[in-house]
Amino acid sequence: MTLQDSPPPPGTGVPVARSRPPRRLVTATAVVALGGLLFGFDTGVISGALLFLKEDFALSSFQEGTVISALLIGAAAGALGSGRPADRFGRRRVLIAVALVFTLGLASAVASRDFASLVAARVVLGLAVGSASTIVPLYLAEIAPPRLRGQLVTANQVLLTVGILVSYLVNLAFSGSADWRAMFAIGLIPSVAMLVGTLFIPESPEWLRRRADDRPAGRHAPAARLPLADPAVRRALVIGVTLAAVQQFGGINSIIYYAPSIMARAGLPAGNSIQYSVVIGVINVVMTVAAIPLIDRLGRRPLLLFSLAGMAASLVVLGVTMALPSGPLPHLLALVCMVTYVGSFAVGLGPVFWILAAELFPPGARARGGALCALVNWAANFVVGQLFLPVADEVGVSWVFWFFAAVSAGALCFVAVKVPETKNRSLADIQLDLAARG
């Protein structure tokens, strides 16, 4: 079968591309993008489960924070450690391992008997989440023809947002019975489906092509370090790492994690945090779906520029709103700003960062470069998640939002100057463009 427009090398067993996407391409995308759904589910389900876990296990506030941050620490390790195995053993084998780790982590969470076992299960889930955040978009970018690459990689982001929304709905469904084990257990359905499905997907043609090219010359596996002497790698790394940090320091997870707290600070009732989370989750899904046809029509750069401009404007007004006395108008403005902010992020920076992280690096550095970008993303996620409320209490929530706005505005200038357009271009052409840039 083919998964790309360009012909594969002789001896790889991959036939020539057809004009329409082959059925196996669609199937492989659906199976692998379950990793994105599990990414979203496992990061979101704890928000509802923790309401009941803290009573069953008598958790302190510190222990509650540890349960949440355990996944982020595991995700950072998984992102960092997934690149080299993907280069050495292939994308498919690593994806099978990721699906297995998802399944083991969820089963361990369901069976947890105390704080220590729950934290261990969350670390295991984090390893899977971090690895999926690197390898899933990488695999999808490598199997896709250029004209469909943006849409296929965005499918992962769509399922990520769907996973978050599903986790909120699952939390809502089981909140009446306080059954946190059932909340985790629902995640076993897509994890087992992914595990079975990855046994039948093909290997990435890009990885097969590079392995075939290496064999005649007798070359061995890639070196452990990124080839920073290569101008294309350096420029890809600057773009990828910067956007990885901006995605978090632009404030998205502060809005998603702490939406009820932000609403309460604005004077709005925030009694049912799960219902507020569902609303944010729906907005996130709808706008990410809206991005699918735009990714390969308008291009990556226009969406990034629009997204960052909308985020910055929404955050400035939200900061002003939080500084105003409580009242109907500030309440309405706060809600509108949060909706426009999440929508602006979801239609641009949310999916486009992961696409670029999978597109920009040369073949020999693609997995490890993407892994480093994901590591920075998870590390920034951890920092922002831990510091948002303490800093807001110290300097005022308005100043925190204005900081996020400044980050978004700075990123807008960065994208305008540094980020190339990659739509409808082969991965090889993208590398040539980066190498030629000053």
Secondary structure by P-SEA (a helix, b strand, c coil): ccccccccccccccccccccccaaaaaaaaaaaaaaaaaaaaacccccccaaaaaaacccaaaaaaaaaaaaaaaaaaaaaaaaaaaaccaaaaaaaaaaaaaaaaaaaaacccaaaaaaaaaaaaaaaaaaaccaaaaaaaacccccaaaaaaaaaaaaaaaaaaaaaaaaaacccccaaaaaaaaaaaaaaaaaaaacccccaaaaaaaaaaaaacccccccccccccaaaaaaaaaaaaaaaaaccccaaaaaacaaaaaaaaccccccaaaaaaaaaaaaaaaaaaaccccccccaaaaaaaaaaaaaaaaaaaaaaaaccccaaaaaaaaaaaaaaaaaaaaccaaaaaaaaaccccccaaaaaaaaaaaaaaaaaaaaaacaaaaaaaccaaaaaaaaaaaaaaaaaaaaccccccccccaaaaaaaaaacc
